[in-house]
């Protein structure tokens, strides 16, 4: 019941079924360097404007 197969036969069967693997993508092609913008304007805490983003389930339900 044992099926005799060599590594070359298995590799040939894989190649016949799936074909060739795509070329490897270089790490330099996957990443991009972006200069960071000035911090402070969008990330600063604004206590007077923080109520705009406050979420409360009791207020949403109307209690």
mmCIF file as Biopython writes it, N, C-alpha, C and O atoms, coordinates in Angstrom:
data_model
#
loop_
_atom_site.group_PDB
_atom_site.id
_atom_site.type_symbol
_atom_site.label_atom_id
_atom_site.label_alt_id
_atom_site.label_comp_id
_atom_site.label_asym_id
_atom_site.label_entity_id
_atom_site.label_seq_id
_atom_site.pdbx_PDB_ins_code
_atom_site.Cartn_x
_atom_site.Cartn_y
_atom_site.Cartn_z
_atom_site.occupancy
_atom_site.B_iso_or_equiv
_atom_site.auth_seq_id
_atom_site.auth_asym_id
_atom_site.pdbx_PDB_model_num
ATOM 1   N N  . UNK A ? 1  ? 0.802   -1.198 0.000   1.0 0.0 1  A 1 
ATOM 2   C CA . UNK A ? 1  ? 0.000   0.000  0.000   1.0 0.0 1  A 1 
ATOM 3   C C  . UNK A ? 1  ? 0.844   1.261  0.000   1.0 0.0 1  A 1 
ATOM 4   O O  . UNK A ? 1  ? 0.318   2.355  -0.200  1.0 0.0 1  A 1 
ATOM 5   N N  . UNK A ? 2  ? 2.127   1.128  0.217   1.0 0.0 2  A 1 
ATOM 6   C CA . UNK A ? 2  ? 2.946   2.332  0.253   1.0 0.0 2  A 1 
ATOM 7   C C  . UNK A ? 2  ? 3.205   2.819  -1.167  1.0 0.0 2  A 1 
ATOM 8   O O  . UNK A ? 2  ? 3.541   2.047  -2.064  1.0 0.0 2  A 1 
ATOM 9   N N  . UNK A ? 3  ? 3.044   4.082  -1.331  1.0 0.0 3  A 1 
ATOM 10  C CA . UNK A ? 3  ? 3.273   4.700  -2.634  1.0 0.0 3  A 1 
ATOM 11  C C  . UNK A ? 3  ? 4.695   5.240  -2.661  1.0 0.0 3  A 1 
ATOM 12  O O  . UNK A ? 3  ? 5.089   6.033  -1.806  1.0 0.0 3  A 1 
ATOM 13  N N  . UNK A ? 4  ? 5.447   4.805  -3.641  1.0 0.0 4  A 1 
ATOM 14  C CA . UNK A ? 4  ? 6.829   5.257  -3.738  1.0 0.0 4  A 1 
ATOM 15  C C  . UNK A ? 4  ? 6.873   6.563  -4.517  1.0 0.0 4  A 1 
ATOM 16  O O  . UNK A ? 4  ? 6.415   6.631  -5.658  1.0 0.0 4  A 1 
ATOM 17  N N  . UNK A ? 5  ? 7.425   7.594  -3.899  1.0 0.0 5  A 1 
ATOM 18  C CA . UNK A ? 5  ? 7.591   8.862  -4.595  1.0 0.0 5  A 1 
ATOM 19  C C  . UNK A ? 5  ? 8.910   9.466  -4.166  1.0 0.0 5  A 1 
ATOM 20  O O  . UNK A ? 5  ? 9.287   9.422  -2.995  1.0 0.0 5  A 1 
ATOM 21  N N  . UNK A ? 6  ? 9.582   10.015 -5.110  1.0 0.0 6  A 1 
ATOM 22  C CA . UNK A ? 6  ? 10.850  10.662 -4.823  1.0 0.0 6  A 1 
ATOM 23  C C  . UNK A ? 6  ? 10.605  12.145 -4.630  1.0 0.0 6  A 1 
ATOM 24  O O  . UNK A ? 6  ? 9.578   12.666 -5.066  1.0 0.0 6  A 1 
ATOM 25  N N  . UNK A ? 7  ? 11.529  12.827 -3.986  1.0 0.0 7  A 1 
ATOM 26  C CA . UNK A ? 7  ? 11.361  14.282 -3.829  1.0 0.0 7  A 1 
ATOM 27  C C  . UNK A ? 7  ? 11.262  14.997 -5.173  1.0 0.0 7  A 1 
ATOM 28  O O  . UNK A ? 7  ? 10.564  16.004 -5.291  1.0 0.0 7  A 1 
ATOM 29  N N  . UNK A ? 8  ? 11.965  14.476 -6.194  1.0 0.0 8  A 1 
ATOM 30  C CA . UNK A ? 8  ? 11.890  15.104 -7.513  1.0 0.0 8  A 1 
ATOM 31  C C  . UNK A ? 8  ? 10.509  14.930 -8.131  1.0 0.0 8  A 1 
ATOM 32  O O  . UNK A ? 8  ? 10.005  15.836 -8.794  1.0 0.0 8  A 1 
ATOM 33  N N  . UNK A ? 9  ? 9.903   13.781 -7.920  1.0 0.0 9  A 1 
ATOM 34  C CA . UNK A ? 9  ? 8.572   13.541 -8.459  1.0 0.0 9  A 1 
ATOM 35  C C  . UNK A ? 9  ? 7.541   14.429 -7.760  1.0 0.0 9  A 1 
ATOM 36  O O  . UNK A ? 9  ? 6.627   14.958 -8.394  1.0 0.0 9  A 1 
ATOM 37  N N  . UNK A ? 10 ? 7.701   14.581 -6.454  1.0 0.0 10 A 1 
ATOM 38  C CA . UNK A ? 10 ? 6.784   15.440 -5.708  1.0 0.0 10 A 1 
ATOM 39  C C  . UNK A ? 10 ? 6.950   16.894 -6.132  1.0 0.0 10 A 1 
ATOM 40  O O  . UNK A ? 10 ? 5.966   17.620 -6.270  1.0 0.0 10 A 1 
ATOM 41  N N  . UNK A ? 11 ? 8.185   17.315 -6.338  1.0 0.0 11 A 1 
ATOM 42  C CA . UNK A ? 11 ? 8.432   18.683 -6.779  1.0 0.0 11 A 1 
ATOM 43  C C  . UNK A ? 11 ? 7.872   18.900 -8.181  1.0 0.0 11 A 1 
ATOM 44  O O  . UNK A ? 11 ? 7.325   19.964 -8.472  1.0 0.0 11 A 1 
ATOM 45  N N  . UNK A ? 12 ? 8.003   17.905 -9.047  1.0 0.0 12 A 1 
ATOM 46  C CA . UNK A ? 12 ? 7.456   18.025 -10.405 1.0 0.0 12 A 1 
ATOM 47  C C  . UNK A ? 12 ? 5.934   18.084 -10.372 1.0 0.0 12 A 1 
ATOM 48  O O  . UNK A ? 12 ? 5.325   18.813 -11.154 1.0 0.0 12 A 1 
ATOM 49  N N  . UNK A ? 13 ? 5.319   17.327 -9.479  1.0 0.0 13 A 1 
ATOM 50  C CA . UNK A ? 13 ? 3.858   17.351 -9.358  1.0 0.0 13 A 1 
ATOM 51  C C  . UNK A ? 13 ? 3.388   18.710 -8.847  1.0 0.0 13 A 1 
ATOM 52  O O  . UNK A ? 13 ? 2.392   19.243 -9.337  1.0 0.0 13 A 1 
ATOM 53  N N  . UNK A ? 14 ? 4.098   19.279 -7.862  1.0 0.0 14 A 1 
ATOM 54  C CA . UNK A ? 14 ? 3.740   20.615 -7.366  1.0 0.0 14 A 1 
ATOM 55  C C  . UNK A ? 14 ? 3.894   21.665 -8.448  1.0 0.0 14 A 1 
ATOM 56  O O  . UNK A ? 14 ? 3.048   22.545 -8.602  1.0 0.0 14 A 1 
ATOM 57  N N  . UNK A ? 15 ? 4.975   21.564 -9.190  1.0 0.0 15 A 1 
ATOM 58  C CA . UNK A ? 15 ? 5.222   22.538 -10.251 1.0 0.0 15 A 1 
ATOM 59  C C  . UNK A ? 15 ? 4.166   22.425 -11.351 1.0 0.0 15 A 1 
ATOM 60  O O  . UNK A ? 15 ? 3.747   23.438 -11.911 1.0 0.0 15 A 1 
ATOM 61  N N  . UNK A ? 16 ? 3.738   21.216 -11.661 1.0 0.0 16 A 1 
ATOM 62  C CA . UNK A ? 16 ? 2.705   21.021 -12.679 1.0 0.0 16 A 1 
ATOM 63  C C  . UNK A ? 16 ? 1.361   21.562 -12.193 1.0 0.0 16 A 1 
ATOM 64  O O  . UNK A ? 16 ? 0.575   22.087 -12.982 1.0 0.0 16 A 1 
ATOM 65  N N  . UNK A ? 17 ? 1.105   21.433 -10.910 1.0 0.0 17 A 1 
ATOM 66  C CA . UNK A ? 17 ? -0.191  21.879 -10.392 1.0 0.0 17 A 1 
ATOM 67  C C  . UNK A ? 17 ? -0.233  23.389 -10.142 1.0 0.0 17 A 1 
ATOM 68  O O  . UNK A ? 17 ? -1.200  24.050 -10.520 1.0 0.0 17 A 1 
ATOM 69  N N  . UNK A ? 18 ? 0.802   23.935 -9.513  1.0 0.0 18 A 1 
ATOM 70  C CA . UNK A ? 18 ? 0.778   25.332 -9.093  1.0 0.0 18 A 1 
ATOM 71  C C  . UNK A ? 18 ? 1.617   26.257 -9.958  1.0 0.0 18 A 1 
ATOM 72  O O  . UNK A ? 18 ? 1.444   27.475 -9.903  1.0 0.0 18 A 1 
ATOM 73  N N  . UNK A ? 19 ? 2.499   25.720 -10.732 1.0 0.0 19 A 1 
ATOM 74  C CA . UNK A ? 19 ? 3.353   26.567 -11.550 1.0 0.0 19 A 1 
ATOM 75  C C  . UNK A ? 19 ? 4.506   27.138 -10.746 1.0 0.0 19 A 1 
ATOM 76  O O  . UNK A ? 19 ? 4.956   26.543 -9.767  1.0 0.0 19 A 1 
ATOM 77  N N  . UNK A ? 20 ? 4.974   28.289 -11.171 1.0 0.0 20 A 1 
ATOM 78  C CA . UNK A ? 20 ? 6.131   28.916 -10.554 1.0 0.0 20 A 1 
ATOM 79  C C  . UNK A ? 20 ? 5.693   29.951 -9.535  1.0 0.0 20 A 1 
ATOM 80  O O  . UNK A ? 20 ? 4.680   30.626 -9.715  1.0 0.0 20 A 1 
ATOM 81  N N  . UNK A ? 21 ? 6.454   30.070 -8.477  1.0 0.0 21 A 1 
ATOM 82  C CA . UNK A ? 21 ? 6.168   31.099 -7.481  1.0 0.0 21 A 1 
ATOM 83  C C  . UNK A ? 21 ? 6.518   32.469 -8.037  1.0 0.0 21 A 1 
ATOM 84  O O  . UNK A ? 21 ? 7.435   32.583 -8.851  1.0 0.0 21 A 1 
ATOM 85  N N  . UNK A ? 22 ? 5.809   33.513 -7.616  1.0 0.0 22 A 1 
ATOM 86  C CA . UNK A ? 22 ? 6.177   34.857 -8.060  1.0 0.0 22 A 1 
ATOM 87  C C  . UNK A ? 22 ? 7.534   35.261 -7.489  1.0 0.0 22 A 1 
ATOM 88  O O  . UNK A ? 22 ? 7.997   34.706 -6.492  1.0 0.0 22 A 1 
ATOM 89  N N  . UNK A ? 23 ? 8.142   36.211 -8.124  1.0 0.0 23 A 1 
ATOM 90  C CA . UNK A ? 23 ? 9.443   36.685 -7.659  1.0 0.0 23 A 1 
ATOM 91  C C  . UNK A ? 23 ? 9.297   37.319 -6.283  1.0 0.0 23 A 1 
ATOM 92  O O  . UNK A ? 23 ? 8.263   37.907 -5.965  1.0 0.0 23 A 1 
ATOM 93  N N  . UNK A ? 24 ? 10.329  37.196 -5.482  1.0 0.0 24 A 1 
ATOM 94  C CA . UNK A ? 24 ? 10.321  37.758 -4.138  1.0 0.0 24 A 1 
ATOM 95  C C  . UNK A ? 24 ? 10.381  39.286 -4.211  1.0 0.0 24 A 1 
ATOM 96  O O  . UNK A ? 24 ? 11.149  39.847 -4.992  1.0 0.0 24 A 1 
ATOM 97  N N  . UNK A ? 25 ? 9.577   39.940 -3.402  1.0 0.0 25 A 1 
ATOM 98  C CA . UNK A ? 25 ? 9.552   41.401 -3.356  1.0 0.0 25 A 1 
ATOM 99  C C  . UNK A ? 25 ? 10.614  41.860 -2.367  1.0 0.0 25 A 1 
ATOM 100 O O  . UNK A ? 25 ? 10.689  41.365 -1.243  1.0 0.0 25 A 1 
ATOM 101 N N  . UNK A ? 26 ? 11.427  42.805 -2.797  1.0 0.0 26 A 1 
ATOM 102 C CA . UNK A ? 26 ? 12.484  43.312 -1.922  1.0 0.0 26 A 1 
ATOM 103 C C  . UNK A ? 26 ? 11.878  44.146 -0.804  1.0 0.0 26 A 1 
ATOM 104 O O  . UNK A ? 26 ? 10.807  44.731 -0.966  1.0 0.0 26 A 1 
ATOM 105 N N  . UNK A ? 27 ? 12.566  44.198 0.327   1.0 0.0 27 A 1 
ATOM 106 C CA . UNK A ? 27 ? 12.091  44.966 1.470   1.0 0.0 27 A 1 
ATOM 107 C C  . UNK A ? 27 ? 12.015  46.451 1.140   1.0 0.0 27 A 1 
ATOM 108 O O  . UNK A ? 27 ? 11.111  47.146 1.602   1.0 0.0 27 A 1 
ATOM 109 N N  . UNK A ? 28 ? 12.967  46.941 0.339   1.0 0.0 28 A 1 
ATOM 110 C CA . UNK A ? 28 ? 12.983  48.351 -0.035  1.0 0.0 28 A 1 
ATOM 111 C C  . UNK A ? 28 ? 11.748  48.722 -0.851  1.0 0.0 28 A 1 
ATOM 112 O O  . UNK A ? 28 ? 11.302  49.868 -0.808  1.0 0.0 28 A 1 
ATOM 113 N N  . UNK A ? 29 ? 11.193  47.765 -1.595  1.0 0.0 29 A 1 
ATOM 114 C CA . UNK A ? 29 ? 9.999   48.032 -2.389  1.0 0.0 29 A 1 
ATOM 115 C C  . UNK A ? 29 ? 8.726   47.982 -1.551  1.0 0.0 29 A 1 
ATOM 116 O O  . UNK A ? 29 ? 7.693   48.504 -1.969  1.0 0.0 29 A 1 
ATOM 117 N N  . UNK A ? 30 ? 8.786   47.363 -0.376  1.0 0.0 30 A 1 
ATOM 118 C CA . UNK A ? 30 ? 7.603   47.253 0.472   1.0 0.0 30 A 1 
ATOM 119 C C  . UNK A ? 30 ? 7.461   48.416 1.441   1.0 0.0 30 A 1 
ATOM 120 O O  . UNK A ? 30 ? 6.380   48.626 1.991   1.0 0.0 30 A 1 
ATOM 121 N N  . UNK A ? 31 ? 8.512   49.167 1.658   1.0 0.0 31 A 1 
ATOM 122 C CA . UNK A ? 31 ? 8.469   50.252 2.627   1.0 0.0 31 A 1 
ATOM 123 C C  . UNK A ? 31 ? 8.642   51.593 1.931   1.0 0.0 31 A 1 
ATOM 124 O O  . UNK A ? 31 ? 9.191   51.682 0.833   1.0 0.0 31 A 1 
ATOM 125 N N  . UNK A ? 32 ? 8.170   52.610 2.588   1.0 0.0 32 A 1 
ATOM 126 C CA . UNK A ? 32 ? 8.298   53.962 2.054   1.0 0.0 32 A 1 
ATOM 127 C C  . UNK A ? 32 ? 8.631   54.889 3.209   1.0 0.0 32 A 1 
ATOM 128 O O  . UNK A ? 32 ? 7.993   54.842 4.261   1.0 0.0 32 A 1 
ATOM 129 N N  . UNK A ? 33 ? 9.613   55.713 3.011   1.0 0.0 33 A 1 
ATOM 130 C CA . UNK A ? 33 ? 9.976   56.674 4.040   1.0 0.0 33 A 1 
ATOM 131 C C  . UNK A ? 33 ? 9.191   57.960 3.807   1.0 0.0 33 A 1 
ATOM 132 O O  . UNK A ? 33 ? 9.183   58.517 2.710   1.0 0.0 33 A 1 
ATOM 133 N N  . UNK A ? 34 ? 8.537   58.409 4.860   1.0 0.0 34 A 1 
ATOM 134 C CA . UNK A ? 34 ? 7.745   59.634 4.803   1.0 0.0 34 A 1 
ATOM 135 C C  . UNK A ? 34 ? 8.213   60.533 5.927   1.0 0.0 34 A 1 
ATOM 136 O O  . UNK A ? 34 ? 8.345   60.097 7.070   1.0 0.0 34 A 1 
ATOM 137 N N  . UNK A ? 35 ? 8.460   61.764 5.606   1.0 0.0 35 A 1 
ATOM 138 C CA . UNK A ? 35 ? 8.895   62.700 6.624   1.0 0.0 35 A 1 
ATOM 139 C C  . UNK A ? 35 ? 7.708   63.057 7.510   1.0 0.0 35 A 1 
ATOM 140 O O  . UNK A ? 35 ? 6.619   63.361 7.023   1.0 0.0 35 A 1 
ATOM 141 N N  . UNK A ? 36 ? 7.934   63.016 8.800   1.0 0.0 36 A 1 
ATOM 142 C CA . UNK A ? 36 ? 6.874   63.322 9.755   1.0 0.0 36 A 1 
ATOM 143 C C  . UNK A ? 36 ? 6.538   64.804 9.696   1.0 0.0 36 A 1 
ATOM 144 O O  . UNK A ? 36 ? 7.420   65.651 9.559   1.0 0.0 36 A 1 
ATOM 145 N N  . UNK A ? 37 ? 5.258   65.100 9.800   1.0 0.0 37 A 1 
ATOM 146 C CA . UNK A ? 37 ? 4.813   66.488 9.775   1.0 0.0 37 A 1 
ATOM 147 C C  . UNK A ? 37 ? 5.031   67.156 11.112  1.0 0.0 37 A 1 
ATOM 148 O O  . UNK A ? 37 ? 5.421   66.501 12.079  1.0 0.0 37 A 1 
ATOM 149 N N  . UNK A ? 38 ? 4.785   68.440 11.179  1.0 0.0 38 A 1 
ATOM 150 C CA . UNK A ? 38 ? 4.954   69.139 12.453  1.0 0.0 38 A 1 
ATOM 151 C C  . UNK A ? 38 ? 3.914   68.656 13.460  1.0 0.0 38 A 1 
ATOM 152 O O  . UNK A ? 38 ? 2.730   68.538 13.142  1.0 0.0 38 A 1 
ATOM 153 N N  . UNK A ? 39 ? 4.361   68.387 14.646  1.0 0.0 39 A 1 
ATOM 154 C CA . UNK A ? 39 ? 3.430   67.917 15.665  1.0 0.0 39 A 1 
ATOM 155 C C  . UNK A ? 39 ? 2.881   69.101 16.450  1.0 0.0 39 A 1 
ATOM 156 O O  . UNK A ? 39 ? 3.479   70.176 16.494  1.0 0.0 39 A 1 
ATOM 157 N N  . UNK A ? 40 ? 1.744   68.875 17.056  1.0 0.0 40 A 1 
ATOM 158 C CA . UNK A ? 40 ? 1.199   69.909 17.918  1.0 0.0 40 A 1 
ATOM 159 C C  . UNK A ? 40 ? -0.174  70.378 17.486  1.0 0.0 40 A 1 
ATOM 160 O O  . UNK A ? 40 ? -1.040  70.573 18.340  1.0 0.0 40 A 1 
ATOM 161 N N  . UNK A ? 41 ? -0.407  70.565 16.224  1.0 0.0 41 A 1 
ATOM 162 C CA . UNK A ? 41 ? -1.670  71.150 15.792  1.0 0.0 41 A 1 
ATOM 163 C C  . UNK A ? 41 ? -2.812  70.152 15.914  1.0 0.0 41 A 1 
ATOM 164 O O  . UNK A ? 41 ? -3.831  70.464 16.530  1.0 0.0 41 A 1 
ATOM 165 N N  . UNK A ? 42 ? -2.670  68.974 15.350  1.0 0.0 42 A 1 
ATOM 166 C CA . UNK A ? 42 ? -3.768  68.015 15.358  1.0 0.0 42 A 1 
ATOM 167 C C  . UNK A ? 42 ? -3.738  67.110 16.573  1.0 0.0 42 A 1 
ATOM 168 O O  . UNK A ? 42 ? -4.778  66.588 16.975  1.0 0.0 42 A 1 
ATOM 169 N N  . UNK A ? 43 ? -2.587  66.916 17.159  1.0 0.0 43 A 1 
ATOM 170 C CA . UNK A ? 43 ? -2.484  65.975 18.258  1.0 0.0 43 A 1 
ATOM 171 C C  . UNK A ? 43 ? -2.560  66.644 19.623  1.0 0.0 43 A 1 
ATOM 172 O O  . UNK A ? 43 ? -2.541  65.954 20.643  1.0 0.0 43 A 1 
ATOM 173 N N  . UNK A ? 44 ? -2.646  67.954 19.668  1.0 0.0 44 A 1 
ATOM 174 C CA . UNK A ? 44 ? -2.673  68.653 20.957  1.0 0.0 44 A 1 
ATOM 175 C C  . UNK A ? 44 ? -4.027  68.442 21.635  1.0 0.0 44 A 1 
ATOM 176 O O  . UNK A ? 44 ? -5.058  68.340 20.971  1.0 0.0 44 A 1 
ATOM 177 N N  . UNK A ? 45 ? -4.006  68.379 22.942  1.0 0.0 45 A 1 
ATOM 178 C CA . UNK A ? 45 ? -5.226  68.226 23.717  1.0 0.0 45 A 1 
ATOM 179 C C  . UNK A ? 45 ? -5.933  69.573 23.827  1.0 0.0 45 A 1 
ATOM 180 O O  . UNK A ? 45 ? -5.327  70.577 24.201  1.0 0.0 45 A 1 
ATOM 181 N N  . UNK A ? 46 ? -7.202  69.579 23.503  1.0 0.0 46 A 1 
ATOM 182 C CA . UNK A ? 46 ? -8.004  70.788 23.573  1.0 0.0 46 A 1 
ATOM 183 C C  . UNK A ? 46 ? -9.133  70.555 24.579  1.0 0.0 46 A 1 
ATOM 184 O O  . UNK A ? 46 ? -10.126 69.917 24.230  1.0 0.0 46 A 1 
ATOM 185 N N  . UNK A ? 47 ? -9.013  71.053 25.826  1.0 0.0 47 A 1 
ATOM 186 C CA . UNK A ? 47 ? -10.044 70.762 26.817  1.0 0.0 47 A 1 
ATOM 187 C C  . UNK A ? 47 ? -11.406 71.355 26.465  1.0 0.0 47 A 1 
ATOM 188 O O  . UNK A ? 47 ? -12.432 70.781 26.831  1.0 0.0 47 A 1 
ATOM 189 N N  . UNK A ? 48 ? -11.440 72.473 25.773  1.0 0.0 48 A 1 
ATOM 190 C CA . UNK A ? 48 ? -12.723 73.075 25.427  1.0 0.0 48 A 1 
ATOM 191 C C  . UNK A ? 48 ? -13.417 72.328 24.294  1.0 0.0 48 A 1 
ATOM 192 O O  . UNK A ? 48 ? -14.645 72.320 24.218  1.0 0.0 48 A 1 
ATOM 193 N N  . UNK A ? 49 ? -12.648 71.710 23.422  1.0 0.0 49 A 1 
ATOM 194 C CA . UNK A ? 49 ? -13.241 70.974 22.313  1.0 0.0 49 A 1 
ATOM 195 C C  . UNK A ? 49 ? -13.382 69.487 22.563  1.0 0.0 49 A 1 
ATOM 196 O O  . UNK A ? 49 ? -13.851 68.759 21.689  1.0 0.0 49 A 1 
ATOM 197 N N  . UNK A ? 50 ? -12.987 69.021 23.736  1.0 0.0 50 A 1 
ATOM 198 C CA . UNK A ? 50 ? -13.036 67.586 23.995  1.0 0.0 50 A 1 
ATOM 199 C C  . UNK A ? 50 ? -14.465 67.084 24.170  1.0 0.0 50 A 1 
ATOM 200 O O  . UNK A ? 50 ? -14.702 65.887 24.013  1.0 0.0 50 A 1 
ATOM 201 N N  . UNK A ? 51 ? -15.406 67.931 24.482  1.0 0.0 51 A 1 
ATOM 202 C CA . UNK A ? 51 ? -16.788 67.494 24.651  1.0 0.0 51 A 1 
ATOM 203 C C  . UNK A ? 51 ? -17.382 67.020 23.333  1.0 0.0 51 A 1 
ATOM 204 O O  . UNK A ? 51 ? -18.365 66.278 23.336  1.0 0.0 51 A 1 
ATOM 205 N N  . UNK A ? 52 ? -16.825 67.421 22.236  1.0 0.0 52 A 1 
ATOM 206 C CA . UNK A ? 52 ? -17.340 67.004 20.923  1.0 0.0 52 A 1 
ATOM 207 C C  . UNK A ? 52 ? -17.168 65.511 20.700  1.0 0.0 52 A 1 
ATOM 208 O O  . UNK A ? 52 ? -17.929 64.899 19.950  1.0 0.0 52 A 1 
ATOM 209 N N  . UNK A ? 53 ? -16.176 64.927 21.345  1.0 0.0 53 A 1 
ATOM 210 C CA . UNK A ? 53 ? -15.883 63.520 21.138  1.0 0.0 53 A 1 
ATOM 211 C C  . UNK A ? 53 ? -16.301 62.664 22.318  1.0 0.0 53 A 1 
ATOM 212 O O  . UNK A ? 53 ? -15.941 61.489 22.399  1.0 0.0 53 A 1 
ATOM 213 N N  . UNK A ? 54 ? -17.057 63.247 23.230  1.0 0.0 54 A 1 
ATOM 214 C CA . UNK A ? 54 ? -17.486 62.512 24.410  1.0 0.0 54 A 1 
ATOM 215 C C  . UNK A ? 54 ? -18.656 61.640 24.043  1.0 0.0 54 A 1 
ATOM 216 O O  . UNK A ? 54 ? -19.620 62.113 23.440  1.0 0.0 54 A 1 
ATOM 217 N N  . UNK A ? 55 ? -18.590 60.371 24.397  1.0 0.0 55 A 1 
ATOM 218 C CA . UNK A ? 55 ? -19.661 59.438 24.117  1.0 0.0 55 A 1 
ATOM 219 C C  . UNK A ? 55 ? -20.135 58.826 25.406  1.0 0.0 55 A 1 
ATOM 220 O O  . UNK A ? 55 ? -19.340 58.296 26.183  1.0 0.0 55 A 1 
ATOM 221 N N  . UNK A ? 56 ? -21.422 58.897 25.638  1.0 0.0 56 A 1 
ATOM 222 C CA . UNK A ? 56 ? -22.004 58.351 26.858  1.0 0.0 56 A 1 
ATOM 223 C C  . UNK A ? 56 ? -23.272 57.602 26.472  1.0 0.0 56 A 1 
ATOM 224 O O  . UNK A ? 56 ? -24.138 58.160 25.798  1.0 0.0 56 A 1 
ATOM 225 N N  . UNK A ? 57 ? -23.392 56.356 26.888  1.0 0.0 57 A 1 
ATOM 226 C CA . UNK A ? 57 ? -24.546 55.556 26.545  1.0 0.0 57 A 1 
ATOM 227 C C  . UNK A ? 57 ? -25.820 56.141 27.116  1.0 0.0 57 A 1 
ATOM 228 O O  . UNK A ? 57 ? -26.860 56.089 26.460  1.0 0.0 57 A 1 
ATOM 229 N N  . UNK A ? 58 ? -25.774 56.702 28.328  1.0 0.0 58 A 1 
ATOM 230 C CA . UNK A ? 58 ? -26.969 57.292 28.941  1.0 0.0 58 A 1 
ATOM 231 C C  . UNK A ? 58 ? -27.449 58.486 28.105  1.0 0.0 58 A 1 
ATOM 232 O O  . UNK A ? 58 ? -28.654 58.677 27.942  1.0 0.0 58 A 1 
ATOM 233 N N  . UNK A ? 59 ? -26.527 59.281 27.579  1.0 0.0 59 A 1 
ATOM 234 C CA . UNK A ? 59 ? -26.936 60.404 26.734  1.0 0.0 59 A 1 
ATOM 235 C C  . UNK A ? 59 ? -27.478 59.928 25.393  1.0 0.0 59 A 1 
ATOM 236 O O  . UNK A ? 59 ? -28.412 60.522 24.855  1.0 0.0 59 A 1 
ATOM 237 N N  . UNK A ? 60 ? -26.900 58.863 24.851  1.0 0.0 60 A 1 
ATOM 238 C CA . UNK A ? 60 ? -27.371 58.327 23.575  1.0 0.0 60 A 1 
ATOM 239 C C  . UNK A ? 60 ? -28.776 57.767 23.696  1.0 0.0 60 A 1 
ATOM 240 O O  . UNK A ? 60 ? -29.582 57.913 22.778  1.0 0.0 60 A 1 
ATOM 241 N N  . UNK A ? 61 ? -29.081 57.126 24.822  1.0 0.0 61 A 1 
ATOM 242 C CA . UNK A ? 61 ? -30.401 56.541 25.026  1.0 0.0 61 A 1 
ATOM 243 C C  . UNK A ? 61 ? -31.414 57.619 25.384  1.0 0.0 61 A 1 
ATOM 244 O O  . UNK A ? 61 ? -32.607 57.454 25.128  1.0 0.0 61 A 1 
ATOM 245 N N  . UNK A ? 62 ? -30.966 58.692 25.959  1.0 0.0 62 A 1 
ATOM 246 C CA . UNK A ? 62 ? -31.875 59.787 26.318  1.0 0.0 62 A 1 
ATOM 247 C C  . UNK A ? 62 ? -32.237 59.799 27.785  1.0 0.0 62 A 1 
ATOM 248 O O  . UNK A ? 62 ? -33.267 60.354 28.165  1.0 0.0 62 A 1 
ATOM 249 N N  . UNK A ? 63 ? -31.417 59.202 28.603  1.0 0.0 63 A 1 
ATOM 250 C CA . UNK A ? 63 ? -31.720 59.183 30.042  1.0 0.0 63 A 1 
ATOM 251 C C  . UNK A ? 63 ? -31.228 60.416 30.727  1.0 0.0 63 A 1 
ATOM 252 O O  . UNK A ? 63 ? -31.401 60.561 31.938  1.0 0.0 63 A 1 
#
